C-alpha cells in the first residue's frame, strides 16, 4: 500500500510497519501470533515453513487492509499519507498537492 513498509515478523509472531509516503510517519500493525509456532505435532520443517509462509502472507494482507484505515490516498498524486499530511478540505488531496 504505502511505498515503504517493514516486516517485523519472527518465528512466533507477525507484525508490519507502514510509513506515510509524505512525512515518513510510522504505523505498526497489531502483532499476530503464528498458530503453528506452538504446535508440537508438526515435525516436518518443510511443512512448518509452508504453514508459516501462508500465515505470514495472510497476516500481511490483513495488516495492509488495517493500514488503509490509517492512511489516506491523495486523489491527485496517489500517495498514501497520514492524517497530518492530508487535507480533507482540499477535495481529498495531500498537503503537498494543495
mmCIF file as gemmi writes it, N, C-alpha and C atoms, coordinates in Angstrom:
data_model
loop_
_atom_site.group_PDB
_atom_site.id
_atom_site.type_symbol
_atom_site.label_atom_id
_atom_site.label_alt_id
_atom_site.label_comp_id
_atom_site.label_asym_id
_atom_site.label_entity_id
_atom_site.label_seq_id
_atom_site.pdbx_PDB_ins_code
_atom_site.Cartn_x
_atom_site.Cartn_y
_atom_site.Cartn_z
_atom_site.occupancy
_atom_site.B_iso_or_equiv
_atom_site.pdbx_formal_charge
_atom_site.auth_seq_id
_atom_site.auth_asym_id
_atom_site.pdbx_PDB_model_num
ATOM 1 N N . UNK Axp A 1 ? 0.828 -1.184 0 1 0 ? 1 A 1
ATOM 2 C CA . UNK Axp A 1 ? 0 0 0 1 0 ? 1 A 1
ATOM 3 C C . UNK Axp A 1 ? 0.873 1.249 0 1 0 ? 1 A 1
ATOM 4 N N . UNK Axp A 2 ? 1.567 1.54 1.096 1 0 ? 2 A 1
ATOM 5 C CA . UNK Axp A 2 ? 2.481 2.677 1.092 1 0 ? 2 A 1
ATOM 6 C C . UNK Axp A 2 ? 3.76 2.262 0.379 1 0 ? 2 A 1
ATOM 7 N N . UNK Axp A 3 ? 4.548 3.217 -0.044 1 0 ? 3 A 1
ATOM 8 C CA . UNK Axp A 3 ? 5.776 2.897 -0.769 1 0 ? 3 A 1
ATOM 9 C C . UNK Axp A 3 ? 6.796 2.187 0.106 1 0 ? 3 A 1
ATOM 10 N N . UNK Axp A 4 ? 6.763 2.469 1.42 1 0 ? 4 A 1
ATOM 11 C CA . UNK Axp A 4 ? 7.727 1.861 2.33 1 0 ? 4 A 1
ATOM 12 C C . UNK Axp A 4 ? 6.987 1.086 3.415 1 0 ? 4 A 1
ATOM 13 N N . UNK Axp A 5 ? 7.438 -0.14 3.64 1 0 ? 5 A 1
ATOM 14 C CA . UNK Axp A 5 ? 6.918 -0.944 4.742 1 0 ? 5 A 1
ATOM 15 C C . UNK Axp A 5 ? 8.075 -1.776 5.287 1 0 ? 5 A 1
ATOM 16 N N . UNK Axp A 6 ? 7.932 -2.216 6.524 1 0 ? 6 A 1
ATOM 17 C CA . UNK Axp A 6 ? 8.947 -3.041 7.174 1 0 ? 6 A 1
ATOM 18 C C . UNK Axp A 6 ? 8.278 -4.247 7.79 1 0 ? 6 A 1
ATOM 19 N N . UNK Axp A 7 ? 8.921 -5.382 7.675 1 0 ? 7 A 1
ATOM 20 C CA . UNK Axp A 7 ? 8.423 -6.634 8.235 1 0 ? 7 A 1
ATOM 21 C C . UNK Axp A 7 ? 9.155 -6.901 9.545 1 0 ? 7 A 1
ATOM 22 N N . UNK Axp A 8 ? 8.408 -6.955 10.658 1 0 ? 8 A 1
ATOM 23 C CA . UNK Axp A 8 ? 8.99 -7.226 11.972 1 0 ? 8 A 1
ATOM 24 C C . UNK Axp A 8 ? 8.728 -8.665 12.411 1 0 ? 8 A 1
ATOM 25 N N . UNK Axp A 9 ? 8.256 -9.492 11.519 1 0 ? 9 A 1
ATOM 26 C CA . UNK Axp A 9 ? 7.854 -10.859 11.855 1 0 ? 9 A 1
ATOM 27 C C . UNK Axp A 9 ? 9.054 -11.693 12.295 1 0 ? 9 A 1
ATOM 28 N N . UNK Axp A 10 ? 8.758 -12.666 13.174 1 0 ? 10 A 1
ATOM 29 C CA . UNK Axp A 10 ? 9.76 -13.644 13.589 1 0 ? 10 A 1
ATOM 30 C C . UNK Axp A 10 ? 9.111 -15.022 13.555 1 0 ? 10 A 1
ATOM 31 N N . UNK Axp A 11 ? 9.732 -16.01 14.147 1 0 ? 11 A 1
ATOM 32 C CA . UNK Axp A 11 ? 9.196 -17.372 14.066 1 0 ? 11 A 1
ATOM 33 C C . UNK Axp A 11 ? 7.885 -17.555 14.827 1 0 ? 11 A 1
ATOM 34 N N . UNK Axp A 12 ? 7.572 -16.669 15.743 1 0 ? 12 A 1
ATOM 35 C CA . UNK Axp A 12 ? 6.362 -16.839 16.542 1 0 ? 12 A 1
ATOM 36 C C . UNK Axp A 12 ? 5.281 -15.8 16.339 1 0 ? 12 A 1
ATOM 37 N N . UNK Axp A 13 ? 5.628 -14.676 15.695 1 0 ? 13 A 1
ATOM 38 C CA . UNK Axp A 13 ? 4.67 -13.575 15.555 1 0 ? 13 A 1
ATOM 39 C C . UNK Axp A 13 ? 4.851 -12.864 14.221 1 0 ? 13 A 1
ATOM 40 N N . UNK Axp A 14 ? 3.77 -12.183 13.812 1 0 ? 14 A 1
ATOM 41 C CA . UNK Axp A 14 ? 3.791 -11.38 12.593 1 0 ? 14 A 1
ATOM 42 C C . UNK Axp A 14 ? 3.444 -9.938 12.953 1 0 ? 14 A 1
ATOM 43 N N . UNK Axp A 15 ? 4.206 -9.008 12.417 1 0 ? 15 A 1
ATOM 44 C CA . UNK Axp A 15 ? 3.939 -7.588 12.618 1 0 ? 15 A 1
ATOM 45 C C . UNK Axp A 15 ? 4.611 -6.808 11.491 1 0 ? 15 A 1
ATOM 46 N N . UNK Axp A 16 ? 3.986 -5.696 11.108 1 0 ? 16 A 1
ATOM 47 C CA . UNK Axp A 16 ? 4.467 -4.923 9.974 1 0 ? 16 A 1
ATOM 48 C C . UNK Axp A 16 ? 4.333 -3.43 10.269 1 0 ? 16 A 1
ATOM 49 N N . UNK Axp A 17 ? 5.217 -2.636 9.693 1 0 ? 17 A 1
ATOM 50 C CA . UNK Axp A 17 ? 5.126 -1.178 9.763 1 0 ? 17 A 1
ATOM 51 C C . UNK Axp A 17 ? 4.858 -0.644 8.372 1 0 ? 17 A 1
ATOM 52 N N . UNK Axp A 18 ? 4.046 0.394 8.315 1 0 ? 18 A 1
ATOM 53 C CA . UNK Axp A 18 ? 3.787 1.118 7.081 1 0 ? 18 A 1
ATOM 54 C C . UNK Axp A 18 ? 4.114 2.576 7.357 1 0 ? 18 A 1
ATOM 55 N N . UNK Axp A 19 ? 4.665 3.263 6.361 1 0 ? 19 A 1
ATOM 56 C CA . UNK Axp A 19 ? 5.138 4.623 6.548 1 0 ? 19 A 1
ATOM 57 C C . UNK Axp A 19 ? 4.432 5.581 5.595 1 0 ? 19 A 1
ATOM 58 N N . UNK Axp A 20 ? 4.101 6.761 6.109 1 0 ? 20 A 1
ATOM 59 C CA . UNK Axp A 20 ? 3.491 7.806 5.301 1 0 ? 20 A 1
ATOM 60 C C . UNK Axp A 20 ? 4.403 8.118 4.121 1 0 ? 20 A 1
ATOM 61 N N . UNK Axp A 21 ? 3.83 8.178 2.925 1 0 ? 21 A 1
ATOM 62 C CA . UNK Axp A 21 ? 4.605 8.477 1.726 1 0 ? 21 A 1
ATOM 63 C C . UNK Axp A 21 ? 5.102 9.923 1.695 1 0 ? 21 A 1
ATOM 64 N N . UNK Axp A 22 ? 4.585 10.759 2.578 1 0 ? 22 A 1
ATOM 65 C CA . UNK Axp A 22 ? 4.997 12.163 2.589 1 0 ? 22 A 1
ATOM 66 C C . UNK Axp A 22 ? 5.996 12.451 3.711 1 0 ? 22 A 1
ATOM 67 N N . UNK Axp A 23 ? 5.599 12.248 4.959 1 0 ? 23 A 1
ATOM 68 C CA . UNK Axp A 23 ? 6.471 12.616 6.085 1 0 ? 23 A 1
ATOM 69 C C . UNK Axp A 23 ? 7.232 11.431 6.684 1 0 ? 23 A 1
ATOM 70 N N . UNK Axp A 24 ? 6.833 10.209 6.335 1 0 ? 24 A 1
ATOM 71 C CA . UNK Axp A 24 ? 7.52 9.03 6.854 1 0 ? 24 A 1
ATOM 72 C C . UNK Axp A 24 ? 7.018 8.534 8.203 1 0 ? 24 A 1
ATOM 73 N N . UNK Axp A 25 ? 5.93 9.128 8.701 1 0 ? 25 A 1
ATOM 74 C CA . UNK Axp A 25 ? 5.367 8.701 9.988 1 0 ? 25 A 1
ATOM 75 C C . UNK Axp A 25 ? 5.023 7.217 9.923 1 0 ? 25 A 1
ATOM 76 N N . UNK Axp A 26 ? 5.387 6.497 10.985 1 0 ? 26 A 1
ATOM 77 C CA . UNK Axp A 26 ? 5.222 5.042 11.022 1 0 ? 26 A 1
ATOM 78 C C . UNK Axp A 26 ? 3.929 4.625 11.718 1 0 ? 26 A 1
ATOM 79 N N . UNK Axp A 27 ? 3.268 3.628 11.152 1 0 ? 27 A 1
ATOM 80 C CA . UNK Axp A 27 ? 2.146 2.956 11.798 1 0 ? 27 A 1
ATOM 81 C C . UNK Axp A 27 ? 2.501 1.48 11.867 1 0 ? 27 A 1
ATOM 82 N N . UNK Axp A 28 ? 2.382 0.895 13.067 1 0 ? 28 A 1
ATOM 83 C CA . UNK Axp A 28 ? 2.74 -0.511 13.275 1 0 ? 28 A 1
ATOM 84 C C . UNK Axp A 28 ? 1.466 -1.318 13.485 1 0 ? 28 A 1
ATOM 85 N N . UNK Axp A 29 ? 1.347 -2.405 12.756 1 0 ? 29 A 1
ATOM 86 C CA . UNK Axp A 29 ? 0.171 -3.272 12.884 1 0 ? 29 A 1
ATOM 87 C C . UNK Axp A 29 ? 0.191 -3.997 14.226 1 0 ? 29 A 1
ATOM 88 N N . UNK Axp A 30 ? -0.97 -4.464 14.619 1 0 ? 30 A 1
ATOM 89 C CA . UNK Axp A 30 ? -1.053 -5.292 15.813 1 0 ? 30 A 1
ATOM 90 C C . UNK Axp A 30 ? -0.302 -6.598 15.568 1 0 ? 30 A 1
ATOM 91 N N . UNK Axp A 31 ? 0.348 -7.082 16.594 1 0 ? 31 A 1
ATOM 92 C CA . UNK Axp A 31 ? 1.081 -8.334 16.477 1 0 ? 31 A 1
ATOM 93 C C . UNK Axp A 31 ? 0.107 -9.502 16.431 1 0 ? 31 A 1
ATOM 94 N N . UNK Axp A 32 ? 0.383 -10.427 15.53 1 0 ? 32 A 1
ATOM 95 C CA . UNK Axp A 32 ? -0.461 -11.608 15.379 1 0 ? 32 A 1
ATOM 96 C C . UNK Axp A 32 ? 0.412 -12.846 15.585 1 0 ? 32 A 1
ATOM 97 N N . UNK Axp A 33 ? -0.045 -13.754 16.436 1 0 ? 33 A 1
ATOM 98 C CA . UNK Axp A 33 ? 0.737 -14.955 16.745 1 0 ? 33 A 1
ATOM 99 C C . UNK Axp A 33 ? 0.684 -15.968 15.607 1 0 ? 33 A 1
ATOM 100 N N . UNK Axp A 34 ? 1.783 -16.668 15.411 1 0 ? 34 A 1
ATOM 101 C CA . UNK Axp A 34 ? 1.849 -17.773 14.456 1 0 ? 34 A 1
ATOM 102 C C . UNK Axp A 34 ? 1.209 -18.987 15.117 1 0 ? 34 A 1
ATOM 103 N N . UNK Axp A 35 ? 0.117 -19.465 14.565 1 0 ? 35 A 1
ATOM 104 C CA . UNK Axp A 35 ? -0.637 -20.556 15.201 1 0 ? 35 A 1
ATOM 105 C C . UNK Axp A 35 ? 0.14 -21.861 15.222 1 0 ? 35 A 1
ATOM 106 N N . UNK Axp A 36 ? 0.989 -22.089 14.244 1 0 ? 36 A 1
ATOM 107 C CA . UNK Axp A 36 ? 1.766 -23.321 14.195 1 0 ? 36 A 1
ATOM 108 C C . UNK Axp A 36 ? 3.042 -23.25 14.996 1 0 ? 36 A 1
ATOM 109 N N . UNK Axp A 37 ? 3.381 -22.085 15.508 1 0 ? 37 A 1
ATOM 110 C CA . UNK Axp A 37 ? 4.613 -21.916 16.256 1 0 ? 37 A 1
ATOM 111 C C . UNK Axp A 37 ? 4.675 -22.724 17.531 1 0 ? 37 A 1
ATOM 112 N N . UNK Axp A 38 ? 3.529 -22.965 18.138 1 0 ? 38 A 1
ATOM 113 C CA . UNK Axp A 38 ? 3.498 -23.733 19.376 1 0 ? 38 A 1
ATOM 114 C C . UNK Axp A 38 ? 3.016 -25.162 19.139 1 0 ? 38 A 1
ATOM 115 N N . UNK Axp A 39 ? 2.834 -25.521 17.91 1 0 ? 39 A 1
ATOM 116 C CA . UNK Axp A 39 ? 2.3 -26.837 17.574 1 0 ? 39 A 1
ATOM 117 C C . UNK Axp A 39 ? 3.424 -27.872 17.54 1 0 ? 39 A 1
ATOM 118 N N . UNK Axp A 40 ? 3.405 -28.777 18.473 1 0 ? 40 A 1
ATOM 119 C CA . UNK Axp A 40 ? 4.446 -29.802 18.55 1 0 ? 40 A 1
ATOM 120 C C . UNK Axp A 40 ? 4.171 -30.96 17.609 1 0 ? 40 A 1
ATOM 121 N N . UNK Axp A 41 ? 2.971 -31.004 17.042 1 0 ? 41 A 1
ATOM 122 C CA . UNK Axp A 41 ? 2.628 -32.105 16.142 1 0 ? 41 A 1
ATOM 123 C C . UNK Axp A 41 ? 3.332 -31.988 14.797 1 0 ? 41 A 1
ATOM 124 N N . UNK Axp A 42 ? 3.697 -30.774 14.396 1 0 ? 42 A 1
ATOM 125 C CA . UNK Axp A 42 ? 4.344 -30.582 13.106 1 0 ? 42 A 1
ATOM 126 C C . UNK Axp A 42 ? 5.836 -30.854 13.276 1 0 ? 42 A 1
ATOM 127 N N . UNK Axp A 43 ? 6.26 -32.022 12.831 1 0 ? 43 A 1
ATOM 128 C CA . UNK Axp A 43 ? 7.653 -32.434 12.965 1 0 ? 43 A 1
ATOM 129 C C . UNK Axp A 43 ? 8.466 -32.097 11.718 1 0 ? 43 A 1
ATOM 130 N N . UNK Axp A 44 ? 7.813 -31.956 10.606 1 0 ? 44 A 1
ATOM 131 C CA . UNK Axp A 44 ? 8.466 -31.729 9.333 1 0 ? 44 A 1
ATOM 132 C C . UNK Axp A 44 ? 8.773 -30.242 9.169 1 0 ? 44 A 1
ATOM 133 N N . UNK Axp A 45 ? 10.054 -29.896 9.039 1 0 ? 45 A 1
ATOM 134 C CA . UNK Axp A 45 ? 10.44 -28.495 8.902 1 0 ? 45 A 1
ATOM 135 C C . UNK Axp A 45 ? 9.873 -27.857 7.645 1 0 ? 45 A 1
ATOM 136 N N . UNK Axp A 46 ? 9.781 -28.611 6.562 1 0 ? 46 A 1
ATOM 137 C CA . UNK Axp A 46 ? 9.224 -28.086 5.324 1 0 ? 46 A 1
ATOM 138 C C . UNK Axp A 46 ? 7.753 -27.732 5.499 1 0 ? 46 A 1
ATOM 139 N N . UNK Axp A 47 ? 7.018 -28.597 6.166 1 0 ? 47 A 1
ATOM 140 C CA . UNK Axp A 47 ? 5.595 -28.332 6.414 1 0 ? 47 A 1
ATOM 141 C C . UNK Axp A 47 ? 5.434 -27.119 7.328 1 0 ? 47 A 1
ATOM 142 N N . UNK Axp A 48 ? 6.287 -27.011 8.324 1 0 ? 48 A 1
ATOM 143 C CA . UNK Axp A 48 ? 6.224 -25.877 9.243 1 0 ? 48 A 1
ATOM 144 C C . UNK Axp A 48 ? 6.543 -24.573 8.508 1 0 ? 48 A 1
ATOM 145 N N . UNK Axp A 49 ? 7.515 -24.603 7.619 1 0 ? 49 A 1
ATOM 146 C CA . UNK Axp A 49 ? 7.867 -23.426 6.835 1 0 ? 49 A 1
ATOM 147 C C . UNK Axp A 49 ? 6.725 -23.026 5.9 1 0 ? 49 A 1
ATOM 148 N N . UNK Axp A 50 ? 6.077 -23.997 5.281 1 0 ? 50 A 1
ATOM 149 C CA . UNK Axp A 50 ? 4.931 -23.703 4.413 1 0 ? 50 A 1
ATOM 150 C C . UNK Axp A 50 ? 3.779 -23.102 5.209 1 0 ? 50 A 1
ATOM 151 N N . UNK Axp A 51 ? 3.539 -23.636 6.391 1 0 ? 51 A 1
ATOM 152 C CA . UNK Axp A 51 ? 2.483 -23.115 7.26 1 0 ? 51 A 1
ATOM 153 C C . UNK Axp A 51 ? 2.8 -21.676 7.67 1 0 ? 51 A 1
ATOM 154 N N . UNK Axp A 52 ? 4.057 -21.434 8.08 1 0 ? 52 A 1
ATOM 155 C CA . UNK Axp A 52 ? 4.469 -20.091 8.472 1 0 ? 52 A 1
ATOM 156 C C . UNK Axp A 52 ? 4.331 -19.119 7.301 1 0 ? 52 A 1
ATOM 157 N N . UNK Axp A 53 ? 4.784 -19.527 6.115 1 0 ? 53 A 1
ATOM 158 C CA . UNK Axp A 53 ? 4.718 -18.666 4.93 1 0 ? 53 A 1
ATOM 159 C C . UNK Axp A 53 ? 3.287 -18.286 4.592 1 0 ? 53 A 1
ATOM 160 N N . UNK Axp A 54 ? 2.383 -19.245 4.682 1 0 ? 54 A 1
ATOM 161 C CA . UNK Axp A 54 ? 0.974 -18.979 4.383 1 0 ? 54 A 1
ATOM 162 C C . UNK Axp A 54 ? 0.376 -18.015 5.408 1 0 ? 54 A 1
ATOM 163 N N . UNK Axp A 55 ? 0.647 -18.253 6.695 1 0 ? 55 A 1
ATOM 164 C CA . UNK Axp A 55 ? 0.12 -17.358 7.733 1 0 ? 55 A 1
ATOM 165 C C . UNK Axp A 55 ? 0.754 -15.971 7.634 1 0 ? 55 A 1
ATOM 166 N N . UNK Axp A 56 ? 2.009 -15.902 7.242 1 0 ? 56 A 1
ATOM 167 C CA . UNK Axp A 56 ? 2.701 -14.625 7.063 1 0 ? 56 A 1
ATOM 168 C C . UNK Axp A 56 ? 2.025 -13.816 5.959 1 0 ? 56 A 1
ATOM 169 N N . UNK Axp A 57 ? 1.735 -14.464 4.843 1 0 ? 57 A 1
ATOM 170 C CA . UNK Axp A 57 ? 1.065 -13.802 3.726 1 0 ? 57 A 1
ATOM 171 C C . UNK Axp A 57 ? -0.299 -13.263 4.15 1 0 ? 57 A 1
ATOM 172 N N . UNK Axp A 58 ? -1.052 -14.083 4.862 1 0 ? 58 A 1
ATOM 173 C CA . UNK Axp A 58 ? -2.376 -13.669 5.329 1 0 ? 58 A 1
ATOM 174 C C . UNK Axp A 58 ? -2.264 -12.521 6.33 1 0 ? 58 A 1
ATOM 175 N N . UNK Axp A 59 ? -1.308 -12.602 7.254 1 0 ? 59 A 1
ATOM 176 C CA . UNK Axp A 59 ? -1.111 -11.538 8.248 1 0 ? 59 A 1
ATOM 177 C C . UNK Axp A 59 ? -0.733 -10.226 7.567 1 0 ? 59 A 1
ATOM 178 N N . UNK Axp A 60 ? 0.105 -10.301 6.512 1 0 ? 60 A 1
ATOM 179 C CA . UNK Axp A 60 ? 0.482 -9.087 5.785 1 0 ? 60 A 1
ATOM 180 C C . UNK Axp A 60 ? -0.732 -8.489 5.081 1 0 ? 60 A 1
ATOM 181 N N . UNK Axp A 61 ? -1.549 -9.323 4.463 1 0 ? 61 A 1
ATOM 182 C CA . UNK Axp A 61 ? -2.754 -8.829 3.792 1 0 ? 61 A 1
ATOM 183 C C . UNK Axp A 61 ? -3.695 -8.15 4.788 1 0 ? 61 A 1
ATOM 184 N N . UNK Axp A 62 ? -3.861 -8.751 5.967 1 0 ? 62 A 1
ATOM 185 C CA . UNK Axp A 62 ? -4.717 -8.16 6.996 1 0 ? 62 A 1
ATOM 186 C C . UNK Axp A 62 ? -4.139 -6.84 7.492 1 0 ? 62 A 1
ATOM 187 N N . UNK Axp A 63 ? -2.819 -6.797 7.716 1 0 ? 63 A 1
ATOM 188 C CA . UNK Axp A 63 ? -2.166 -5.561 8.163 1 0 ? 63 A 1
ATOM 189 C C . UNK Axp A 63 ? -2.3 -4.475 7.097 1 0 ? 63 A 1
ATOM 190 N N . UNK Axp A 64 ? -2.176 -4.859 5.849 1 0 ? 64 A 1
ATOM 191 C CA . UNK Axp A 64 ? -2.309 -3.918 4.743 1 0 ? 64 A 1
ATOM 192 C C . UNK Axp A 64 ? -3.721 -3.321 4.719 1 0 ? 64 A 1
ATOM 193 N N . UNK Axp A 65 ? -4.73 -4.154 4.942 1 0 ? 65 A 1
ATOM 194 C CA . UNK Axp A 65 ? -6.111 -3.653 4.992 1 0 ? 65 A 1
ATOM 195 C C . UNK Axp A 65 ? -6.31 -2.721 6.179 1 0 ? 65 A 1
ATOM 196 N N . UNK Axp A 66 ? -5.725 -3.07 7.334 1 0 ? 66 A 1
ATOM 197 C CA . UNK Axp A 66 ? -5.817 -2.203 8.514 1 0 ? 66 A 1
ATOM 198 C C . UNK Axp A 66 ? -5.127 -0.867 8.255 1 0 ? 66 A 1
ATOM 199 N N . UNK Axp A 67 ? -3.989 -0.911 7.567 1 0 ? 67 A 1
ATOM 200 C CA . UNK Axp A 67 ? -3.246 0.314 7.27 1 0 ? 67 A 1
ATOM 201 C C . UNK Axp A 67 ? -4.059 1.256 6.388 1 0 ? 67 A 1
ATOM 202 N N . UNK Axp A 68 ? -4.902 0.716 5.546 1 0 ? 68 A 1
ATOM 203 C CA . UNK Axp A 68 ? -5.743 1.56 4.687 1 0 ? 68 A 1
ATOM 204 C C . UNK Axp A 68 ? -6.664 2.454 5.517 1 0 ? 68 A 1
ATOM 205 N N . UNK Axp A 69 ? -6.954 2.027 6.742 1 0 ? 69 A 1
ATOM 206 C CA . UNK Axp A 69 ? -7.798 2.834 7.62 1 0 ? 69 A 1
ATOM 207 C C . UNK Axp A 69 ? -6.982 3.923 8.328 1 0 ? 69 A 1
ATOM 208 N N . UNK Axp A 70 ? -5.671 3.809 8.296 1 0 ? 70 A 1
ATOM 209 C CA . UNK Axp A 70 ? -4.791 4.753 8.99 1 0 ? 70 A 1
ATOM 210 C C . UNK Axp A 70 ? -4.188 5.796 8.052 1 0 ? 70 A 1
ATOM 211 N N . UNK Axp A 71 ? -4.248 5.527 6.753 1 0 ? 71 A 1
ATOM 212 C CA . UNK Axp A 71 ? -3.68 6.432 5.758 1 0 ? 71 A 1
ATOM 213 C C . UNK Axp A 71 ? -4.764 6.852 4.769 1 0 ? 71 A 1
ATOM 214 N N . UNK Axp A 72 ? -4.505 7.927 4.071 1 0 ? 72 A 1
ATOM 215 C CA . UNK Axp A 72 ? -5.438 8.472 3.089 1 0 ? 72 A 1
ATOM 216 C C . UNK Axp A 72 ? -4.74 8.521 1.74 1 0 ? 72 A 1
ATOM 217 N N . UNK Axp A 73 ? -5.467 8.209 0.681 1 0 ? 73 A 1
ATOM 218 C CA . UNK Axp A 73 ? -4.887 8.243 -0.662 1 0 ? 73 A 1
ATOM 219 C C . UNK Axp A 73 ? -5.205 9.579 -1.308 1 0 ? 73 A 1
ATOM 220 N N . UNK Axp A 74 ? -4.157 10.288 -1.692 1 0 ? 74 A 1
ATOM 221 C CA . UNK Axp A 74 ? -4.324 11.58 -2.366 1 0 ? 74 A 1
ATOM 222 C C . UNK Axp A 74 ? -4.937 11.346 -3.741 1 0 ? 74 A 1
ATOM 223 N N . UNK Axp A 75 ? -6.001 12.076 -4.024 1 0 ? 75 A 1
ATOM 224 C CA . UNK Axp A 75 ? -6.688 11.905 -5.309 1 0 ? 75 A 1
ATOM 225 C C . UNK Axp A 75 ? -5.907 12.519 -6.472 1 0 ? 75 A 1
ATOM 226 N N . UNK Axp A 76 ? -4.911 13.332 -6.17 1 0 ? 76 A 1
ATOM 227 C CA . UNK Axp A 76 ? -4.131 13.978 -7.221 1 0 ? 76 A 1
ATOM 228 C C . UNK Axp A 76 ? -2.849 13.208 -7.556 1 0 ? 76 A 1
ATOM 229 N N . UNK Axp A 77 ? -2.01 12.907 -6.532 1 0 ? 77 A 1
ATOM 230 C CA . UNK Axp A 77 ? -0.719 12.258 -6.803 1 0 ? 77 A 1
ATOM 231 C C . UNK Axp A 77 ? -0.722 10.761 -6.51 1 0 ? 77 A 1
ATOM 232 N N . UNK Axp A 78 ? -1.74 10.277 -5.779 1 0 ? 78 A 1
ATOM 233 C CA . UNK Axp A 78 ? -1.857 8.851 -5.489 1 0 ? 78 A 1
ATOM 234 C C . UNK Axp A 78 ? -1.068 8.368 -4.295 1 0 ? 78 A 1
ATOM 235 N N . UNK Axp A 79 ? -0.372 9.26 -3.581 1 0 ? 79 A 1
ATOM 236 C CA . UNK Axp A 79 ? 0.39 8.847 -2.401 1 0 ? 79 A 1
ATOM 237 C C . UNK Axp A 79 ? -0.555 8.466 -1.268 1 0 ? 79 A 1
ATOM 238 N N . UNK Axp A 80 ? -0.085 7.529 -0.421 1 0 ? 80 A 1
ATOM 239 C CA . UNK Axp A 80 ? -0.795 7.175 0.801 1 0 ? 80 A 1
ATOM 240 C C . UNK Axp A 80 ? -0.145 7.966 1.922 1 0 ? 80 A 1
ATOM 241 N N . UNK Axp A 81 ? -0.923 8.863 2.554 1 0 ? 81 A 1
ATOM 242 C CA . UNK Axp A 81 ? -0.367 9.762 3.555 1 0 ? 81 A 1
ATOM 243 C C . UNK Axp A 81 ? -1.149 9.683 4.871 1 0 ? 81 A 1
ATOM 244 N N . UNK Axp A 82 ? -0.467 10.043 5.966 1 0 ? 82 A 1
ATOM 245 C CA . UNK Axp A 82 ? -1.107 10.05 7.29 1 0 ? 82 A 1
ATOM 246 C C . UNK Axp A 82 ? -2.09 11.223 7.372 1 0 ? 82 A 1
ATOM 247 N N . UNK Axp A 83 ? -2.88 11.253 8.438 1 0 ? 83 A 1
ATOM 248 C CA . UNK Axp A 83 ? -3.868 12.322 8.608 1 0 ? 83 A 1
ATOM 249 C C . UNK Axp A 83 ? -3.216 13.697 8.684 1 0 ? 83 A 1
ATOM 250 N N . UNK Axp A 84 ? -1.99 13.767 9.266 1 0 ? 84 A 1
ATOM 251 C CA . UNK Axp A 84 ? -1.295 15.055 9.376 1 0 ? 84 A 1
ATOM 252 C C . UNK Axp A 84 ? -0.915 15.616 8.001 1 0 ? 84 A 1
ATOM 253 N N . UNK Axp A 85 ? -0.716 14.758 7.036 1 0 ? 85 A 1
ATOM 254 C CA . UNK Axp A 85 ? -0.286 15.183 5.692 1 0 ? 85 A 1
ATOM 255 C C . UNK Axp A 85 ? -1.43 15.223 4.692 1 0 ? 85 A 1
ATOM 256 N N . UNK Axp A 86 ? -2.66 15.061 5.169 1 0 ? 86 A 1
ATOM 257 C CA . UNK Axp A 86 ? -3.825 15.016 4.294 1 0 ? 86 A 1
ATOM 258 C C . UNK Axp A 86 ? -4.712 16.21 4.553 1 0 ? 86 A 1
ATOM 259 N N . UNK Axp A 87 ? -5.286 16.756 3.518 1 0 ? 87 A 1
ATOM 260 C CA . UNK Axp A 87 ? -6.145 17.918 3.645 1 0 ? 87 A 1
ATOM 261 C C . UNK Axp A 87 ? -7.542 17.579 3.129 1 0 ? 87 A 1
ATOM 262 N N . UNK Axp A 88 ? -8.418 17.215 4.041 1 0 ? 88 A 1
ATOM 263 C CA . UNK Axp A 88 ? -9.798 16.88 3.654 1 0 ? 88 A 1
ATOM 264 C C . UNK Axp A 88 ? -10.513 18.077 3.033 1 0 ? 88 A 1
ATOM 265 N N . UNK Axp A 89 ? -10.161 19.274 3.472 1 0 ? 89 A 1
ATOM 266 C CA . UNK Axp A 89 ? -10.839 20.476 2.98 1 0 ? 89 A 1
ATOM 267 C C . UNK Axp A 89 ? -10.48 20.78 1.529 1 0 ? 89 A 1
ATOM 268 N N . UNK Axp A 90 ? -9.444 20.172 1.031 1 0 ? 90 A 1
ATOM 269 C CA . UNK Axp A 90 ? -8.978 20.441 -0.343 1 0 ? 90 A 1
ATOM 270 C C . UNK Axp A 90 ? -9.358 19.323 -1.3 1 0 ? 90 A 1
ATOM 271 N N . UNK Axp A 91 ? -10.554 18.791 -1.207 1 0 ? 91 A 1
ATOM 272 C CA . UNK Axp A 91 ? -11.051 17.735 -2.103 1 0 ? 91 A 1
ATOM 273 C C . UNK Axp A 91 ? -10.219 16.476 -2.084 1 0 ? 91 A 1
ATOM 274 N N . UNK Axp A 92 ? -9.735 16.067 -0.913 1 0 ? 92 A 1
ATOM 275 C CA . UNK Axp A 92 ? -9.057 14.799 -0.781 1 0 ? 92 A 1
ATOM 276 C C . UNK Axp A 92 ? -7.64 14.753 -1.322 1 0 ? 92 A 1
ATOM 277 N N . UNK Axp A 93 ? -6.908 15.838 -1.211 1 0 ? 93 A 1
ATOM 278 C CA . UNK Axp A 93 ? -5.521 15.835 -1.672 1 0 ? 93 A 1
ATOM 279 C C . UNK Axp A 93 ? -4.573 15.967 -0.489 1 0 ? 93 A 1
ATOM 280 N N . UNK Axp A 94 ? -3.335 15.539 -0.691 1 0 ? 94 A 1
ATOM 281 C CA . UNK Axp A 94 ? -2.33 15.685 0.361 1 0 ? 94 A 1
ATOM 282 C C . UNK Axp A 94 ? -1.88 17.134 0.418 1 0 ? 94 A 1
ATOM 283 N N . UNK Axp A 95 ? -1.206 17.477 1.491 1 0 ? 95 A 1
ATOM 284 C CA . UNK Axp A 95 ? -0.779 18.869 1.673 1 0 ? 95 A 1
ATOM 285 C C . UNK Axp A 95 ? 0.256 19.293 0.644 1 0 ? 95 A 1
ATOM 286 N N . UNK Axp A 96 ? 0.983 18.327 0.082 1 0 ? 96 A 1
ATOM 287 C CA . UNK Axp A 96 ? 1.954 18.658 -0.972 1 0 ? 96 A 1
ATOM 288 C C . UNK Axp A 96 ? 1.254 19.088 -2.265 1 0 ? 96 A 1
ATOM 289 N N . UNK Axp A 97 ? 0.059 18.555 -2.496 1 0 ? 97 A 1
ATOM 290 C CA . UNK Axp A 97 ? -0.663 18.838 -3.746 1 0 ? 97 A 1
ATOM 291 C C . UNK Axp A 97 ? -1.634 20.009 -3.635 1 0 ? 97 A 1
ATOM 292 N N . UNK Axp A 98 ? -1.933 20.471 -2.441 1 0 ? 98 A 1
ATOM 293 C CA . UNK Axp A 98 ? -2.953 21.521 -2.333 1 0 ? 98 A 1
ATOM 294 C C . UNK Axp A 98 ? -2.496 22.854 -2.784 1 0 ? 98 A 1
